[in-house]
Amino acid sequence: MRIDKFLNCVNITKRRAISEDMCKNGVVSINGIVVKPAKDTKVSDIITISYLEKTVKYEVLQVPTTKTISKSQQHEYVKEVG
């Protein structure tokens, strides 16, 4: 699944357009490499999002097969790592 779709699907961003812009502006990286919106995510990837005031890292636990998941299921797909 594309990184922009993944971030939206697992409720990290509210809209896909936001995650797409974040990728285009170099805010999102996978395993330490800044990525474009079309980059595929795989299980065990470490996604790093550099916000203005903080940096958050997520580990991909599984890739969703549906377009959206509920907020309560987010922990099944991503885990925030230190």
N, C-alpha and C positions, 0 to 999 in steps of 0.2 A: 504494500500500500504506500502511496506517495506520502512524503513527510507532511505536506500541507493538509492533506485529507486526514492523516493520522492524528495530528494535533487537534483538529476540529472534532473528529469522531470520538476521541477519548476525553473530551471536555477540558482540554488544556486552554484552547482558545474558543471564543464564542462563535466566530464565523471563519469559514475557510479563507475568505479574502484577507482577513487579519493575519492568519498564519502564512499565507502566500507572501504578503508584504514583509513579514518578519524575516522570511527566508531570503527575499530579494535584497533586504537591507543588511544581511550578514549577522543577524541576531541569533540564528539557529545553527547549531553544529551537531554532527553525529560522530561519535568517537573522536572528537577533537578536530574535525574537518568541517569548515563552513560549507553548507550545502544549499543547493537551489531547491525550489519547491517540488520538482519532479523526482527527487532522490527517493529511492525505495527504503523502507524501514524493515528491519529483520529482528527476530527475537534476540535478546541480549545486547542490542545496540544501546549506547548511552547517548541520550539526547540532552544537549546543553542549551538553555535559553538564557541569554544575557540581557536582562532588563536594565534600566538605567540605574536603579538602586541596589539590585542584587542579581545573583546568578543562580539558576535552579537547574538541577540535573535529574533526569528521569531514566530509569532502566525499562526497556520494552520487555514485558513478560510474555505477551502474545499479541498477535495482530488480529484486530476485529474482522469478522467476515460480513457484518452488517454495516449499513451506512451510519447509524448512530447507536450509541449505547447509553444507558441511564447513568446518572452521576454516581449512583450507589454501586455500580459495577466497575467504576474506574480503577479500583485497586487490583482487579483481575488482569488488567492490560498494562498498566504502568505502575512503577514504584519509584517514589522520590528518594534519591540517594544523596548522601552528604557531599 
